[in-house]
Amino acid sequence: MKKAFRYRFYPTDEQRQTLAQTFGCVRVVWNWALRLRTDAFTQRKESIGYHALSSLLTQRKQEPDKAWLKDVSSVPLQQTLRHQQRAFENFFAQRANSPRFKRKSARQAAEYTTSAFRWDGQQLRLAKMSEPLNVVWSRPLEGKPTTVTVSKDAGGRYFVSILCEVTDPKPLPVTPRMVGLDVGLTDVLVASDGFKSGAPKFHRRRLAQLRRAQKSLSRKRRGSKNREKARLRVARIHARIADARCDFTHQLSTRLIQENQLIAVESLSARNMVQAKTLAASIHDAAWGELLRQLEYKAQWYGRTLVRIDRWFPSSKRCSGCGFVRASMPLSMRRWRCPECGIWHDRDVNAAVNILAAGLAVNACGGDVRPRRPMGLGSPEIPSSRGKEAGT
């Protein structure tokens, strides 16, 4: 199994210059290859693959005006072409958007394979660098490194991500606890046992500070040093927001994985939900998709079970006591009483209890919890042949 470890490092002046050259060459190669692919397809309806681009890159290095491409390691340049090939494959498979041109002010990255770095168990050295990187080893590195990705974010911070081959992590001790999770905006997550995570709203808390910094940036003349300083201030505020949100989701997902053997969640489509302009900022700030992504891979690591139920399952409108389903329920209704059994429900806790029950049903028999639709208007549902054989 492969696992990535991310650390921050502080380069020397010489390393900073080498990395700047490497990032610039990677960006130039990416944009050059993307332009070739785009022109070939739009003008001649031709497709250029990785191998053809690799040969063209070798020829391009021999040109007098592009000789500076040979001043950096060739591995990050080849990896750039591989990444672009994968990006187009994901685009044609409708898994991602079309690749875009890279900018100098955005995040910069370069990937090194085993032939371009050296790891002796304590120090990390990259090709074309005489000194090892000054890495802050915040946690021990596990396994054997296979690739190293050096990046610089928009705020000017340097990070190194090391992908390692590790043995399968030991599963956590089996626990009888199970939980259903309902996500929301008032609370990012509500569990079926009554636990509510709250909503830190990291972006909203720094909105005034971000607004002042962006207003200052808009007043600066383009191309000036003061504008670059203002841009860095805005980027660092965004970085602090992203770091706080990431830390929150990691702590929350780790706690849920450690305490529960089975976790049931809804299959949400955040991309469609953010189309509502009034809620888009709050949905992005809650980071539902990232939280569910972390739960998924951590459950695989530590021997837990994550069950996704259908997004159309009426978890909020169904009474967890008797099964009565309301015809409608506005978002403003946070508590409601079942007209059949008379139980008062907290909207989110009731939804989490229903999600857990549906998740247990799916995990036990692999069934679908989508409400069955009648065969005709006003006609009852036709029971399955299996139900007839069972005498139901």
C-alpha positions in Angstrom: 0.0 0.0 0.0 1.2 3.5 -0.7 0.9 6.4 1.8 1.9 10.0 1.4 3.7 12.1 4.1 3.7 15.9 3.8 6.3 18.1 5.6 7.3 21.7 5.5 10.9 22.6 4.7 12.9 25.8 4.6 15.3 26.0 1.6 18.6 27.9 1.6 19.1 30.7 -0.9 20.9 28.4 -3.3 18.1 25.8 -3.0 15.4 28.5 -3.4 17.1 29.6 -6.7 17.3 26.0 -8.0 13.7 25.3 -7.1 12.6 28.6 -8.8 14.4 27.5 -12.0 12.8 24.0 -11.7 9.3 25.3 -11.1 9.7 27.7 -14.1 10.9 25.0 -16.4 8.1 22.7 -15.3 5.6 25.4 -15.9 7.0 26.2 -19.4 7.0 22.5 -20.4 3.4 22.1 -19.2 2.2 25.2 -21.1 4.2 24.3 -24.2 2.8 20.8 -24.3 -0.7 21.9 -23.6 -0.5 24.4 -26.5 0.8 21.7 -28.9 -2.1 19.4 -27.9 -4.7 22.1 -28.2 -3.5 23.4 -31.6 -3.1 19.9 -33.0 -6.7 18.9 -32.1 -8.4 22.2 -33.0 -6.5 22.7 -36.3 -5.8 19.2 -37.6 -8.0 17.0 -35.4 -4.8 15.1 -34.3 -4.0 13.7 -30.9 -0.5 13.9 -29.5 0.5 11.4 -26.8 3.1 11.3 -24.1 5.8 9.5 -26.2 5.6 12.0 -29.1 5.8 14.9 -26.6 8.8 13.4 -24.9 10.7 13.1 -28.2 9.7 16.7 -29.1 10.9 17.9 -25.6 14.3 16.3 -26.3 14.6 18.1 -29.6 13.5 21.4 -27.9 16.3 21.2 -25.4 18.8 21.3 -28.2 17.5 24.6 -29.5 19.8 27.5 -28.6 17.1 29.6 -27.1 15.8 26.7 -24.9 19.2 25.4 -23.6 18.3 26.6 -20.1 15.9 23.6 -19.9 19.0 21.4 -19.4 20.1 23.4 -16.3 17.5 21.5 -14.1 16.9 17.8 -13.6 15.2 16.2 -16.5 13.0 14.0 -14.2 10.5 16.7 -13.2 10.1 17.7 -16.9 9.2 14.1 -17.9 6.9 13.8 -15.0 5.1 16.9 -16.1 4.3 15.3 -19.4 3.1 12.2 -17.7 0.8 14.2 -15.4 -0.6 16.0 -18.4 -1.3 12.7 -20.1 -3.2 11.5 -17.1 -5.0 14.8 -16.8 -6.3 14.4 -20.4 -7.3 10.8 -19.7 -9.4 12.0 -16.7 -10.9 14.7 -18.8 -12.0 12.4 -21.6 -13.4 10.0 -19.0 -15.4 12.9 -17.5 -13.7 12.6 -14.1 -12.1 16.1 -14.3 -12.2 19.4 -16.1 -10.0 20.2 -19.1 -6.3 20.9 -18.2 -5.5 24.6 -18.0 -2.4 26.7 -18.4 -0.3 27.3 -15.3 0.5 30.7 -13.8 3.6 31.8 -11.9 1.5 33.2 -9.0 -0.3 30.0 -8.4 0.9 26.9 -6.6 4.1 25.5 -8.1 5.2 21.8 -7.9 7.9 19.4 -9.3 8.0 15.7 -8.9 11.1 13.6 -8.5 11.3 9.8 -8.9 13.8 7.5 -7.3 16.5 8.3 -9.8 16.4 12.0 -8.9 16.5 12.0 -5.1 18.4 10.2 -2.3 17.1 9.2 1.1 19.5 7.7 3.7 16.9 7.4 6.5 17.7 10.8 7.9 18.3 13.3 5.2 16.6 14.0 1.8 18.7 15.2 -1.2 17.3 16.2 -4.6 19.1 16.2 -7.9 21.0 19.4 -8.8 21.3 20.3 -5.1 24.5 19.9 -3.1 22.9 20.2 0.4 20.0 18.2 1.9 16.6 19.8 2.5 16.0 21.4 5.9 12.8 19.4 6.5 10.7 19.7 9.7 10.1 16.0 10.4 6.8 16.5 12.3 6.2 12.7 12.3 8.4 9.7 11.4 8.5 8.6 7.8 7.2 5.1 7.2 8.2 2.7 4.4 10.3 3.1 1.3 10.0 6.4 -0.6 9.1 6.1 -4.3 8.4 9.7 -5.3 9.1 13.1 -3.9 7.0 16.1 -4.8 8.3 19.6 -3.9 5.8 22.4 -3.9 5.5 26.1 -3.2 2.0 27.4 -2.4 0.7 30.8 -3.3 1.7 32.2 0.1 5.4 31.4 -0.5 5.6 28.3 1.8 7.6 25.2 0.7 6.4 21.7 1.3 7.7 18.2 0.4 5.3 15.3 -0.1 6.9 11.8 0.1 5.0 8.9 -1.3 6.1 5.6 0.4 5.4 2.0 0.0 4.2 0.8 3.4 2.9 -2.5 4.8 -0.8 -2.5 5.4 -1.5 -0.6 8.6 -2.7 -2.6 11.6 -6.5 -2.6 11.9 -7.9 -1.0 15.0 -9.5 -3.2 17.7 -13.0 -4.3 16.8 -15.7 -2.3 18.6 -19.5 -2.8 18.7 -20.2 0.9 18.2 -21.9 2.0 15.0 -23.0 5.5 14.0 -25.0 7.3 11.3 -23.8 10.7 10.2 -25.9 13.6 8.8 -24.1 16.6 7.5 -25.4 20.2 7.6 -24.5 23.8 7.9 -25.6 24.6 11.5 -23.4 21.6 12.5 -21.0 20.2 10.0 -21.8 16.7 11.3 -24.5 15.3 13.5 -24.2 11.7 14.7 -27.0 9.3 15.6 -25.8 9.1 19.2 -26.5 12.8 19.6 -23.0 14.1 19.0 -22.8 17.5 17.2 -19.5 18.8 15.8 -20.5 22.4 15.5 -19.6 24.6 12.5 -16.3 26.5 13.0 -16.9 28.6 9.8 -13.3 29.3 9.2 -13.8 31.4 6.1 -16.6 33.5 7.6 -14.5 34.2 10.7 -11.7 35.7 8.6 -14.0 37.4 6.0 -13.4 40.9 7.3 -9.6 40.5 7.4 -9.7 38.9 3.9 -11.9 41.7 2.6 -9.5 44.4 3.8 -6.5 42.6 2.3 -8.3 42.1 -1.1 -9.3 45.8 -1.1 -5.7 46.8 -0.5 -4.6 44.5 -3.3 -7.1 46.0 -5.8 -5.6 49.5 -5.2 -2.0 48.4 -6.1 -0.5 49.0 -9.5 -0.1 45.9 -11.6 3.5 44.7 -11.8 4.7 46.7 -8.8 6.4 45.2 -5.8 3.7 46.5 -3.5 1.1 44.6 -5.4 3.2 41.4 -5.0 3.4 42.0 -1.2 -0.4 42.6 -1.1 -1.0 39.4 -3.1 1.1 37.4 -0.6 -0.9 38.8 2.3 -4.2 37.6 0.6 -2.7 34.2 -0.2 -1.5 33.7 3.4 -4.9 34.4 4.8 -6.4 31.8 2.4 -3.7 29.4 3.5 -4.5 29.8 7.2 -8.2 29.2 6.4 -7.4 26.1 4.5 -5.0 24.8 7.1 -7.5 25.3 9.9 -10.3 23.6 7.9 -8.0 20.6 7.1 -6.9 20.2 10.7 -10.6 20.2 11.8 -11.7 17.6 9.3 -8.7 15.3 10.1 -9.3 15.4 13.8 -13.0 14.8 13.3 -12.6 11.9 10.8 -9.9 10.3 12.9 -12.1 10.4 16.0 -15.0 8.8 14.2 -12.9 6.0 12.8 -11.3 5.2 16.1 -14.6 5.1 18.0 -16.9 3.3 15.5 -16.8 0.0 13.6 -19.4 1.0 11.1 -20.2 4.4 9.8 -23.2 5.2 7.6 -23.2 8.4 5.5 -25.3 9.8 2.6 -23.9 9.8 -0.9 -23.9 13.6 -1.4 -23.2 15.5 -4.6 -21.6 18.8 -3.3 -21.0 19.9 -6.9 -24.7 20.1 -7.5 -25.6 21.5 -4.1 -23.3 24.6 -4.5 -25.4 25.7 -7.5 -27.6 27.4 -4.9 -25.8 30.8 -4.7 -27.1 31.7 -1.2 -25.6 28.5 0.3 -22.5 28.0 -1.9 -20.0 29.7 0.4 -21.3 27.9 3.5 -21.2 24.5 1.8 -17.6 25.1 0.6 -16.7 26.2 4.1 -18.1 23.1 5.7 -16.0 20.8 3.4 -18.4 17.9 3.3 -16.6 16.3 0.4 -13.2 16.4 2.0 -14.6 15.0 5.3 -16.2 12.0 3.5 -13.1 11.4 1.5 -11.0 11.2 4.6 -13.5 8.8 6.2 -13.3 6.6 3.2 -9.6 6.0 3.0 -9.1 5.9 6.8 -11.8 3.2 7.0 -9.8 1.1 4.5 -6.6 1.6 6.4 -7.9 0.6 9.8 -10.4 -2.1 9.1 -13.6 -0.1 9.5 -16.8 -0.2 7.3 -18.1 2.9 5.6 -21.6 2.5 4.0 -23.0 5.1 1.6 -26.8 5.2 1.3 -28.7 6.7 -1.6 -28.9 10.5 -1.6 -32.7 10.4 -2.2 -33.4 8.5 0.9 -35.9 10.6 3.0 -33.8 10.6 6.2 -35.0 14.0 7.5 -38.7 13.4 6.7 -39.0 9.9 8.1 -39.9 9.2 11.7 -37.2 7.0 13.2 -39.8 5.6 15.6 -42.7 4.4 13.5 -41.5 5.1 9.9 -44.0 7.8 9.0 -42.8 10.0 6.1 -43.8 13.6 5.9 -44.8 15.0 2.5 -42.5 18.1 2.9 -40.2 19.7 5.4 -38.7 23.2 5.0 -35.1 23.9 6.2 -36.4 26.2 8.8 -38.1 23.3 10.7 -35.4 22.1 13.1 -37.8 20.2 15.4 -41.0 18.3 14.5 -43.6 16.0 16.0 -44.6 12.8 14.3 -48.4 12.9 13.7 -48.6 9.1 13.9 -46.7 8.2 17.2 -46.4 11.7 18.7 -42.6 11.6 19.2 -40.7 14.9 19.1 -37.6 14.8 16.8 -34.5 16.8 16.5 -34.3 17.1 12.7 -30.6 16.3 12.3 -30.4 13.6 15.0 -33.5 11.9 13.6 -31.9 12.0 10.1 -28.7 10.4 11.5 -30.7 7.6 13.2 -32.5 6.9 9.9 -29.2 6.9 8.0 -27.7 4.4 10.4 -30.7 2.1 10.1 -30.5 2.3 6.3 -26.7 1.7 6.4 -27.2 -1.4 8.5 -29.7 -2.7 5.9 -27.4 -2.0 3.0 -24.4 -3.6 4.8 -26.4 -6.7 5.8 -28.0 -7.5 2.5 -26.7 -5.1 -0.1 -30.1 -3.7 -0.7 -31.2 -0.3 -2.0 -32.8 2.1 0.4 -34.3 4.3 -2.3 -38.1 4.6 -1.8 -39.9 2.2 -4.1 -42.0 4.0 -6.7 -45.5 2.9 -7.5 -46.1 1.2 -10.8 -48.9 3.5 -11.7 -50.6 6.7 -10.4 -52.7 5.7 -7.5 -51.9 2.0 -7.8 -50.2 0.0 -5.0 -46.7 -1.3 -5.5 -46.4 -4.8 -7.0 -44.6 -7.1 -4.6 -41.6 -9.0 -6.0 -41.6 -12.7 -6.8 -39.3 -13.3 -3.9 -41.9 -11.8 -1.5 -44.6 -14.0 -3.0 -42.5 -17.1 -2.4 -41.9 -16.0 1.2 -45.7 -15.6 1.7 -45.6 -11.8 2.3 
